Amino acid sequence: MYKQIAANKRNTIIIMIGFVVLISLIGAAFAYAFNDWYITIYVLVAASIYSIIQYFLSSSLAVLMTGAKEIQKKDNPRLYRTVENLSITTGLPMPKVYIIDDSAPNAFATGRDPKHAIVAATTGLLDIMDDNELTAVMAHEMSHVKNYDIRISMIVFGLVCLVGYISDLGLRMMIYADRRDDEDRSPVGLTITLIVSILAPIAASLAQLAISRQREYLADISAAKITNYPEGMISALKKLDEHGRPMKRQNTATASMYINNPMKKGFFTKLFSTHPPIEDRIERLENAKHNF
């Protein structure tokens, strides 16, 4: 477990470097297209400032995008006490607890570290899970906190949004820039900019996908270890598979935070899903449960 935490901290640095390189390539493509190399500097400075801001504000933005509302123990004693007990069991600081008013069963965790963590569950999840299953699901989310998955997820969430914004801005610059400047632009540069603006968000999303899938497997196993009852996690996953549905507030940027894919199912959604198939997750738990 400690190796996983250390690996996640290293991965945070690697991911940030990778996104800086990607953003630099986007800026360089724009600079080449518009024959103004100061654009690269502007993009990097803006991206750096944005990265610092989003490090502290991404969790708040994610909560805002999901429509989650913070609760206290009196608001929902069952959920709050479940998280409270898991906090004691894992030795983690008590995270803030949120509820999402949505009939789709789901849950997520976010935050920059265990001291600033947030866990949330939907009303749909609370309705269909028994106490053992709810404990398993929230143990899954607390595992993301303990393993520092939440930091990686939060940083990737912010950077994916940034890459998408910069790419969109570049396309708008190409379309709406003054026609009189056409003679100063490089046709090759414009072509490269167009290609980069289209492919960069796809590359960022694929990076998010690869990171998220492995984290879900690890959190399932960690939850089974925390509760010492793998059947609870297996049963919870089966219910998520049976009762799963798209959430009212769907957003690809926040999809990777959830225990189950909150997006509308379809061929491309499944192909680019940030979550491994639930049947695969159940199979891994079934194969590992005798080791607990």
N, C-alpha and C positions, 0 to 999 in steps of 0.2 A: 504494500500500500504506500509506504514511504517512497519507494522507487517511482511509483506512479505520480505522486505529488511533485517530486523533483523533476520528472520528465515533463509534466505539465508546465512547470515554471520555465524550463528550457524551451519548450514549444512556444510559449508566449513570446519569447524573444525572437525565435525563428520566424514565427508568423508575422510579427511586426516588421522584421527586416524584409520578408518576402513581399508584404504589401507596400513597403516604401519603394522597393525596386519596381513593382508593378505601377505604382503611381508615378514614379520617375519616368518610366517608359511612356506612359500616357502624356505626361507633360512634355517630354522630348518630341513625341509625335505631333503634338499641337504646335510646338515651337518651330518644327521643321515645316509644317504645313503653312504657317502664317509668317515664316521668315522672321521670327522674333524669339530669340533664345531666352529673353527675360521671362517668357511664359513659364519655362521649366522652373525657374526660381520662385515665381509667384505660386505655382501649383504646390511645390514642396513646402514653402512657408505656410501656406494656407492649410495644407494637409497636416503639418506638424502641430499647428495651433488647434486644429480640429481634433486631432488624436488626443491631445492633452485634455481638452474639454470633455470629449466623449468618454474618456477613461473614468471621469468622475460622475458623468451625467447619463451614461448609457442605460444603467439599470432603471433610472427614473423614466427615461424615454421608453424603455421596453414595457414598463408597467403601464405607462400612459397608452401605449399602442394596443395593449391587451385588454384595457378596461378594468384591470384588477383594482379592488378596494381593500385597504388595510383594515384588519379586524383586531379586536382585543379578545381576551378569554370569554368575557360575558356575551360577545356577539355570536360565537360558535365554539362552545366549550369542547366539543368532540375533536374538531380539527386542531384547535389550539393546544389541547393537552397531548394530542398525538405528537405534534411537533416538539412540544416541551419535553416529553419523555425521551424522544429520540435525541434531543439536544444533550440531555443528561447522559444518555447511554454512549453517545459518540464523543462526549467531552467538548462539544462545539458551543460557541456562544449562541444564545437564543436568537434565531433570525426573526425578521419581521414576517408576519403571516398575512397573506392576502387571499381573498376569494374573488373568483370571476363568475358573474351571473351568466352562465351558459349551460345549456343542457348537454352539450358534448362533454363526455368524461375526459378530463385531461389535467395536467399539473406541470409546473415548471419551477426552476430555481434560477436566480440571477444575482449579480453583485460582483464587486471587484475582489473580495476576499471574505473569509468566514465572519469577520467582524462587521461586515456591511452586507450581509446576505439577505435575500428575500426568497421565500418559498410561497407558492400559490397553488390553489386547487379550484377547479370549477364546481359549481353546484351540482352539475351532472355526475361528477366523480363521487361526491359525497353521497348522492342518492343511491348509487348502485353498488358501492363497495361496503363489505362488512368491516368490522374493526381490524381484523388481521390483514385484510387486503389494503385498507387505507394506510395502515402502519407500514406495509411493504412499499406502497407508492411513495409515501413521504420519506421513507428511508432511502429510496432511490434518489429523491431530490436532495436529501441531506448528504448523500454520497457525492453528488456533484459539487456540493459546497466543500466537503472534506478533501476531495481530490483536486480542488482548485479548477475543476472543469468550468465553473461559472465565470472565472476570469477569462479563460480562453474564449468561451462562448460570447461573452460581452464584448471583448476586443474585436473578434471576428465580425460580430453583428455591426459594430460601429464602422469598421473598415469596409465591409461589404456595401453599406449605405454610402460611404464616402466615394468608393470607386464608381458606383452607379451614378452618383450626383455629378462627379467630374466628367464621366463619359457623356452623360446627357448634356452637360454644359458645352462640351466640345462639339457635339452634333448641332446644337443650337447656334454656336458661333459660326459653324460652316454654312448653315442655312440662312441666317439673318445678317451676317456681316455685310458691310457696305459693298455694293457691286463694284465700286470704283477701285477697291483693293484687289480685285480678281487678278490683275496683272502681276501683283506682288506675291501671289500664292504659288506654291509648287503643286502641280497636278499630282505628282508622285506622293508628295506630302499629304495632300488631301485624301488620296486613296489610302495611305497608311493610317491616317487619323480615323477614317471611316471604319477600317478593319479593326483597329485597336479599340475604338469606342464601342464596337459591337462585341468583340471577344473578351475584353477586360472584365465586364460584369459576369460573363459566363465562367471565366477562370476563377474569379473571386468566389462565386457560388459553388463551384466544384471543390474548392479548397474547404469551404464551410461544410460541404457534404461529407467529405472524407474524414474530417475531424470529428464531426458529430456522430457518425455511425459507430465508430469505435468507442466513443464515450458512453453510448447507451448500453453496449454490451457490458462494459466495466461497471457501470452504475447498477445494472441488474444483479450482477454477482456480489457487488459490495452490499447491496440492500439485503440479499439473502444472508450474508455474513453478519450484518448488524442485528438482524432480527433472529438469526439462527433458526429460521423457518422458511426455507426456500419455497415450500408449497404456497405460502402467502403471496409471494411475488409471481409465481406461475399462475395462480388463480386470478390475480389482478390483471395480468397480461391477457389472459383468455377473455376476461370481461371487456377489456379495452378493445380487443379484436372484435368481439361480438357486438358491442354497443357503440363502437367508434363512429364518429361522424364529423364533418367539417364544422369548425367553430364559426361563430357569427363574425368575429373579427379575424380575418385571415390576412397574414402578411408573411411573405417569404423570408424577410429579414429576421423575424422572431420565431419562425417555425422550428429551428433547431433546438430551442430552449425546452420544448415540451417533451413529455415522456412518450407521447404518441403524436404522429403527424397530424397537425390541425388543418391541413389543406384539403381541398376537394380532391377526391381520388380520380385518377385518369392515367393514361399511358405515360405521358411526360412527367406527371407529378410523381408517379412511382419510379420512373427511371432516374429522376434527379432528386429523389427523396433524401432528406437529411437523416432519416431513420431506417435502420435495417428492418426487414420483414419481422412481424411479431412472432410468426411461427419459428423463425430461426432463433430468436431470443429465447423462446420457450424451450426449444431443443437444447440450447446450450445450458440452460438451467437444469433441465432434466438430466443431462449428462454429468453435471457437476454437483448435483445435490447430495450425492452420497459422500462427498468430500467435506461437507460442513459438519 
